[in-house]
C-alpha cells in the first residue's frame, strides 16, 4: 500500500471571512507555497472547510483523508447538489491545475484567466458559496490529487471527478495542505 501523502501547513494571517479577503495577496502566498511543495505536477485541488465536518477536529479530518484518500468518510452524509451529481458517479469536485513555471488552471475558465490561481479559489469560496449557501466559506484544507488517477465525470467535465481506481483512492492523493 502506498505510504501516506505528505501533510503541509501554511499560515495566511490576512485570510479571514468576516470581510472580503484580498484575493490577490492571499492567493499569491498560497500559489507560491503550492509551487514550492508540488513542483512540476498536474493535479486537481479540492478545497475543504471545517464547518462541513462539525463532528471532527482538523487533525481527525486530516487523518481520515490520509487513511481513505478522501474526505468522503460517511456514506450517509449528502453533499451539496448530491441529487444531480450522485447518479453520475462523481466522487469529488476539484479544480484541475498544473505547476510549470507557476501554478495555473488547465481549463478555459476563471482559474486560467486569474492572475493568482489560489486567489480565484479563495474568491470562489467567499463569493460563490455565499450565493449557493447564503454564507461564505473559509478554505481550511486543500487536498491535492494526481490528475492522472482521476477520471472526469461525465466525460469532458471540468471539475467533477471519479477515482480511476476506486479501491485505491489513497494512491491518487499527492498532499494535504492545512490552511491556517
Buried (B, 14 or more C-beta within 10 A) or exposed (E): EEEBBBBBEBEBEEBEBEEEBEBBEBBBBBBBBBBEBBEEBEBBBBBBBBEBBEEBEBEEBBBBBBEEBBBBBEEEEEEEEEEEBEEEBBBBBBBBBBBEEEBBBBEEBBBEEBEBBBBBBBBBBBBEBEEEEEEBBBBBBBBBBBBEBBBBBEEEBBBBBBBBEEEEBBBBBBBBBBBE
